């Protein structure tokens, strides 16, 4: 990939949530091999985002306004700060002039097609009581396939939830332990688990540890894997190792 200075920026719509966000969190510029520009959906909070209901018009308008500012600044696409925004994917995609990928859950329809029908997909979410079928429906996943999808949440009032809700100290090991336990419980409940999608944008730094405990036969995806795929089509660049002068090979019978 070209140096970041030569690549067009990706936009990020942030909300009014203030806590530690290390590399791996999509808010942090160091997460990405390209330039990231942020605009805030002023007046939008975590409590408004994390819901099992539809967002009201005023809420959506704030995200559209932020997205329009990012488009004006030259962004080629937009990601967001919470996987629950899958609920708004159709509305935001319709109203913005550049592509938007609201959630890591956008990967779920592809995984349903890629995995054998006997395999299920686990979603590890910030709040297992509020993420549900309505979010899946907004991504075009019919109810007939919901039986292959299992949702589990991070520990209620645990370290991850307190980090986001209360700006509690960032305790990496404790969060890793919580998420590992949740993933293992999901796998124990469903031995046919073929993949896990991490809904929460704070979870990518823990993806490797999760896969280590569930085993390499369970694929793990998150907002980082989603956004890298998303950006790869928005700003197509050939890998350096394909450059002129690299050794050609010829297939043989």
SULBEL-V91916 format. One line per field, one symbol per residue. phi: phi as a letter, one per 20 degrees, with the letter a starting at -180 (. if undefined). A space follows every 10 residues. Layout:
phi = ???
//
This chain:
phi = .fggfedffe ecedceccaf cfgofffegf fdecfdddce egndcffffe bedfeeffff ffffffffff ffenfeaccc dbfffggdgf ffffedecfc dfbgfgffgf ffffeggfed cedecfbfed eagfffffen efffdffedc dcdfgfmeff ffgfeclfgf dgfffgfgfg fffffffffc fefdbcdeff feegfdffff ffeeoffdfc cbfffffffg ffefcfcfgg fefgoffecc fcf
//
